[in-house]
């Protein structure tokens, strides 16, 4: 399993490679890894700062990796409480971009 630093670096590289177009537009996303750290994504800026975000996704680090690898279904993860979203409407709007972030986090 990757460390918080490795996950953050993977997502940082993915955000930087968006050819000048921020992956999430004007929105920010915080991945709250349930006591294992935080990854805050705002355009190309990716940090481990626990700052407010437009959307907070709460899940364990191992579940983030499993989602990225396609080993965990996001709907099933939500239904079982393994994944929590602060704003379902915004999450649905950003779903393709968030899934891409999960994919990059998985390596």
C-alpha positions, 0 to 999 in steps of 0.5 A: 500500500502506498504512503500518503506522500506517494499518493499525494505525489501521484495526484500532484503529477496528474493535476500538473499534467492537465495541460493548463486546464485544472482537472476540477475546474474552479472546484476544490476537493479534499480527500479525508483519509480517516486519520491517515492524512488529507489530500487537498486538490485545488486546480494544479495545487495538491497539498496535505493541508487540511483546508476547507473544500467544495467537496470532501470525500471521506474514505480509508487510504486502502479504499482510495487505492481499491477504487482507483484500481477498479476493485471497489465499486463507488456505489457499493462503497457509499452504501456500506459507509466506506465512502462518504461525500459532503455534497452528492450533487457536486460529486455527481457533477465532478464524477468523471474527474474524481474517478480519474483522480482515484485512478492516478492515486492507485498508481 
